[in-house]
Amino acid sequence: MKEKKLAEQDVDENQESIYYQDTYKETGFIDKKKITNLDLTYSFIIGVLGGIISSLIPFSLLIKVWYPFTGGTQLVSGHHVIWASIVYGLTKKKYNIFLTMLSKGLIEFLLGDPWGIIIIFVNFMEAFFLVQGFFLMEKLGEGETKLGWGIAGGLGNFFQAPFFWIINQRWYLHWSLWALAFIFAFISGIFIVGILGRAIKNYLIKAGVPTTF
Amino acid sequence: METRNFYILIASVIVGMVIFWLFLFAVVELDADLFQDPNSITIQGEGVNREVTISISQLKSDKYEQYIDKTFHIMNSFETEYDVIYSGVSLWSILVAEDLIDQDSSELTFQFWARDLYHSPKPLNLSIAEDNSGMVIIAYEEDGAPLFGEGPLRSVIDQSVIPDGEYSSQYSVQMLSKIIINLK
């Protein structure tokens, strides 16, 4: 009799916990298209982190010691965009890519980026093309694969290279240097933004970081 | 192996080969010296009577005209202007001390090249360096400290002596490796 009562109590507690869980989900995530507190938290914390790290750590030194030509530092340029792909992986909402890159751009601007206010526009541009990349890969059925993330990351990181080279008016440099720089930007996007971003996202989810999708 | 993965492999190999050949092409086409000592510069071209290579320690000697902690006014392609303090040696004094040129400076041009194959946008008339000896220098220090990432040597030209429509930042070449003096 006592055991039966305990069993009924267990069932009630389970139902209660399911009820509360459902209730929590209903109130916390009423509509997946709406911005949740967690979305904002991830976007701004990771964006600020990215802004500080990308601004203050000279990643280009990793390249300059072994690759001799101008444009080679594009090989590590993906560190500017990886933050957005991590947030996208945790939230699966494309506008969070914009929020992350906005906060990152603001931090870079406030830290005295040599490009000034233009750096915010550049971050938006990278966000836009990363969103387009993920959108395109979803349409092609590669939304969650390494290939899909790689190409989306490549697209997200690629366009800043021609933008900077054009705005710097480097017309007088040899075309092979232009081509190498742009290829490096795309490759950096594939490996750092796409594949590394996806791996970090997977590790974070495995570690128990809550997602919002 | 899945067909999809095979295509990815093929695409990767093609991209790798493109990079390899583009790199080789750039080395050959731009005459890159991958093993040049970064602590020296070479002065060459059809405008000089011989090619010379000068080390930093030689550049710092009293043989050449030195400018210590001189403020240079720089403008970049956004037309943002700023001042930077450099120490370096006058380009014209090097040419004179080494007796490298036989023609009049107005008949010659100079262009800076970096180790990473960046170069100043166009050759400038050498008379600019002669008439403004202290405004066209090979810098080895910035704010009293040796140049690190952008060095050990870089060219610096003050905006005031740059032709109209040109920006001094594009002529201030980091990681300077050679100066080409050519006939106009």
Interface residues (C-beta under 8 A of the other chain):
Chain A: P58 L61 K64 P68 F69 T70 G72 G116 L147 I167 N168 Q169 W171 Y172 L173 H174 S176 L177 A179 L180 I183 I187
Chain B: R4 I8 V15 V18 I19 L22 F23 F25 A26 E29 L30 A32 L34 S77 T80 A114 R115 D116 L117 Y118 H119 P121 K122 G149 Q170
